[in-house]
Amino acid sequence: MSKLSLVRRLVGLGLIVGLVAGTSACAGGANDGLAQQYRQGDNKNYIAGDGSVTEFAKANRGEPVVWSGTTELGATIGSAELSGVVVVLNFWYSGCAPCRAEAPDLIAVEKQFKGQKVQVVGVNVRDTAATTIAFERNFGLDYPSIIDNNTGSVLLAFTGIVTPQAVPTTIVIGRDGRVTSRILGRFEKGTLKSLIETAVAE
């Protein structure tokens, strides 16, 4: 089995056994059932990271990662377009309970760093463009998301940094294109803010 086939299989079968929310299920805020389920500790419908944070020392970051994908609106975005920008990549999909729970915090962080050469980019590993757009509308997301469910190209680009089983995963990429930090699972807003600040300061 090829590497790409393996990733597709993991994304399609191993990430989450649970719910893929349709347009009508993507209700944001406190009434969001999946997010509430996650907050109550009922994680039977997904497999997520434990929230562990890894910061990579400059000497251990390896080469810049080359990545690219097509957004929900059909635009191309990737390392070439975002050269010299601190990038926050958030791997998610609409039926992932912790992804929904952390969405308001990601929106807040994105707004906080506006004008500081920081770009948040979602990487949707399961949904169609239409489902992604519906989610963004209902949750108020105003940053782009790459639709990675067919090719797995962005996930493959970060092999060894992002594991297919851990969704959500959030990584911070420095201006030089190298990964500076990673959070496996739902992030704490203060922690992500600090990791971004560190990358901006470098």
NORRA-V176405 format. One record per residue. SS is DSSP state (a for helix, b for strand, c for the rest). PHI is phi in radians with two decimals (999 if undefined). D_FIRST is the distance of its C-alpha to the first C-alpha in whole Angstrom. Layout:
# NORRA-V176405
SS,PHI,D_FIRST / SS,PHI,D_FIRST
This chain:
# NORRA-V176405
c,999,0 / c,-1.24,4 / a,-1.07,7 / a,-1.13,8 / a,-1.10,6 / a,-1.11,6 / a,-1.10,10 / a,-1.03,11 / a,-1.18,10 / a,-1.13,12 / a,-1.13,15 / a,-1.30,15 / a,-2.06,15 / a,-1.76,16 / c,-1.19,18 / c,-2.52,21 / c,-1.54,22 / c,-1.45,25 / c,-1.53,27 / c,-1.82,26 / c,-1.35,30 / c,-1.49,31 / a,-1.00,34 / a,-1.27,37 / a,-1.55,35 / c,-1.52,35 / c,-1.58,38 / c,-1.42,39 / c,1.45,41 / c,-1.19,43 / c,-1.52,42 / c,-1.27,38 / a,-1.10,37 / a,-1.16,34 / a,-1.10,35 / a,-1.12,38 / a,-1.03,36 / a,-1.12,34 / a,-1.08,37 / c,-1.44,39 / c,1.56,36 / c,-1.56,34 / c,-1.86,30 / c,-1.23,29 / c,-1.69,27 / c,-2.73,25 / c,-2.05,23 / c,-2.29,25 / c,-1.22,26 / c,-1.70,29 / c,1.45,31 / b,-1.17,30 / b,-1.95,31 / b,-2.17,30 / b,-1.87,32 / c,-1.76,31 / c,-1.10,34 / a,-0.94,34 / a,-1.24,34 / a,-1.97,30 / c,-1.54,29 / c,1.22,27 / c,-1.44,27 / c,-0.99,27 / c,-1.58,24 / c,-1.67,24 / c,-2.57,23 / b,-2.88,24 / b,-2.86,23 / b,-1.83,25 / b,-1.39,28 / c,-1.10,29 / c,-1.76,32 / c,1.56,30 / c,-1.49,31 / b,-1.71,29 / b,-2.46,29 / b,-3.11,27 / c,-1.09,28 / c,-1.17,30 / c,-1.24,32 / c,-1.94,33 / c,-1.05,34 / c,1.45,37 / c,-2.03,36 / b,-1.31,35 / b,-1.98,32 / b,-1.91,31 / b,-1.71,28 / b,-2.04,27 / b,-1.51,24 / b,-2.74,25 / c,-2.77,25 / c,-1.22,28 / c,-1.55,27 / c,-1.56,27 / a,-1.02,30 / a,-1.16,31 / a,-1.08,30 / a,-1.19,33 / a,-1.16,35 / a,-1.54,34 / a,-0.96,35 / a,-1.05,38 / a,-1.19,38 / a,-1.18,36 / a,-1.05,38 / a,-1.12,41 / a,-1.14,39 / a,-1.05,38 / a,-1.19,42 / a,-1.11,43 / c,-1.77,42 / c,-1.04,43 / c,1.45,44 / c,-1.98,43 / c,0.98,40 / b,-2.17,38 / b,-2.21,35 / b,-1.54,33 / b,-2.34,30 / b,-1.45,28 / b,-2.22,24 / b,-1.50,23 / c,-1.63,20 / c,-2.39,20 / c,-1.58,24 / c,-1.39,25 / a,-1.07,28 / a,-1.10,30 / a,-1.14,29 / a,-1.09,29 / a,-1.09,33 / a,-1.09,34 / a,-1.07,33 / a,-1.07,35 / a,-1.13,38 / a,-1.29,38 / a,-1.67,38 / c,1.40,39 / c,-1.29,36 / c,-2.15,38 / c,-1.96,35 / c,-1.33,32 / b,-2.24,28 / b,-1.36,25 / b,-1.58,23 / c,-1.90,20 / c,-1.27,18 / c,-1.51,17 / c,-1.70,15 / c,1.13,15 / a,-1.19,16 / a,-1.26,19 / a,-1.02,17 / a,-1.13,15 / a,-1.07,18 / c,-1.87,19 / c,-0.96,16 / c,1.65,18 / c,-1.82,21 / c,-1.95,20 / c,-1.67,18 / c,-1.00,16 / c,-1.38,18 / c,-1.80,21 / c,-2.26,23 / c,-1.38,26 / b,-2.30,25 / b,-2.19,28 / b,-2.14,28 / b,-1.94,31 / b,-1.99,30 / c,-1.27,33 / c,-1.07,35 / c,-1.53,33 / c,1.52,30 / c,-1.75,29 / b,-1.26,28 / b,-1.71,31 / b,-2.82,30 / b,-2.61,28 / b,-2.14,29 / b,-1.64,26 / c,1.77,28 / c,-1.11,31 / c,-1.57,33 / c,-1.57,37 / a,-1.00,39 / a,-1.12,41 / a,-1.17,38 / a,-1.10,36 / a,-1.00,39 / a,-1.12,40 / a,-1.13,37 / a,-1.18,37 / a,-1.02,41 / a,-1.10,40 / a,-1.17,37 / a,-1.11,40 / a,-1.30,43 / c,-1.25,41
